[in-house]
């Protein structure tokens, strides 16, 4: 399942935003911020990363379906393993 850079632009942008957000969470921790605030922000980073992962798998699946072979060309076990890796 090869992904083209132009297909990944929005996902890359989301990941870069999550990376910046994680840096701010680390800074919060270094500055001794409130535990609840840190955990809330960390949960947001986690959610952004997970959504990016699902978007990558969905894009790959769409590429398989668009290849012309239809659903029969999809390796179901491989797709299941990818989804479970994100769970």
TIRORO-498002 format. One line per field, with one value per residue (C-alpha): x, y, z; residue number from 0; residue in one letter. Coordinates in Angstrom, 2 decimals. Each point is the difference from the previous one (the first is absolute). Layout:
BEGIN
X = c(X/...)
Y = c(Y/...)
Z = c(Z/...)
pos = c(NUM/...)
code = c(A/...)
//
This chain:
BEGIN
X = c(0.00/2.05/-1.16/0.72/1.26/-2.83/-2.54/1.69/0.19/-2.92/1.16/3.56/-1.36/-2.02/3.06/2.14/-2.68/-0.06/3.79/-0.14/-2.78/2.07/2.92/-2.29/-1.16/3.62/0.62/-3.03/1.44/3.42/-1.64/-1.94/-3.47/-3.12/-0.28/-3.57/0.97/2.97/-2.09/-2.75/2.51/1.76/-3.34/-0.52/3.42/-0.76/-3.31/1.63/2.65/-2.59/-2.17/3.04/0.66/-3.57/0.14/3.13/-1.64/-3.18/2.02/1.85/-3.24/-1.52/3.06/-0.49/-3.64/0.76/2.59/-2.86/0.02/-2.68/-0.34/1.51/3.40/0.06/1.99/-2.59/2.33/2.64/-2.55/-1.33/3.53/0.58/-3.22/0.73/3.50/-1.72/-2.40)
Y = c(0.00/2.91/3.50/2.97/3.22/2.08/-2.36/0.39/3.83/0.46/-2.89/1.35/3.41/-1.60/-1.92/3.15/1.77/-2.92/0.15/3.68/-0.70/-2.76/2.42/2.39/-2.82/-0.80/3.68/0.05/-2.92/1.63/3.16/-1.96/0.57/-1.47/-3.78/0.21/2.58/-2.09/-3.17/1.81/1.29/-3.35/-1.66/2.48/-0.85/-3.71/0.44/1.95/-2.69/-2.79/1.84/0.42/-3.73/-0.84/2.53/-1.70/-3.43/1.38/1.64/-3.24/-1.95/2.52/-0.39/-3.77/0.39/2.63/-2.28/-1.63/-3.43/0.92/-1.40/-3.34/1.70/1.00/-2.20/-0.09/-1.55/2.64/2.83/-1.50/-0.16/3.66/1.12/-2.05/1.49/3.35/-1.30)
Z = c(0.00/-1.31/0.85/-2.21/1.62/-1.51/1.60/3.34/0.17/2.38/2.19/0.10/1.00/2.80/1.20/0.01/2.02/2.46/0.21/0.95/2.44/1.64/0.33/1.86/2.31/0.82/0.68/2.31/1.92/0.25/1.36/2.63/-1.43/1.56/-0.44/-1.33/-2.64/-1.13/-0.28/-1.90/-2.53/-0.23/-0.75/-2.84/-1.45/0.30/-1.80/-2.84/-0.47/0.01/-2.52/-2.24/0.16/-0.92/-2.85/-1.34/0.09/-1.61/-2.77/-0.65/-0.09/-2.41/-2.24/-0.03/-0.97/-2.63/-1.59/-1.89/1.56/2.52/3.47/-1.04/-0.39/3.67/2.35/2.78/2.57/-0.68/0.31/3.22/1.41/-0.92/1.66/3.13/0.20/0.56/2.64)
pos = c(0/1/2/3/4/5/6/7/8/9/10/11/12/13/14/15/16/17/18/19/20/21/22/23/24/25/26/27/28/29/30/31/32/33/34/35/36/37/38/39/40/41/42/43/44/45/46/47/48/49/50/51/52/53/54/55/56/57/58/59/60/61/62/63/64/65/66/67/68/69/70/71/72/73/74/75/76/77/78/79/80/81/82/83/84/85/86)
code = c(X/X/X/X/X/X/X/X/X/X/X/X/X/X/X/X/X/X/X/X/X/X/X/X/X/X/X/X/X/X/X/X/X/X/X/X/X/X/X/X/X/X/X/X/X/X/X/X/X/X/X/X/X/X/X/X/X/X/X/X/X/X/X/X/X/X/X/X/X/X/X/X/X/X/X/X/X/X/X/X/X/X/X/X/X/X/X)
//
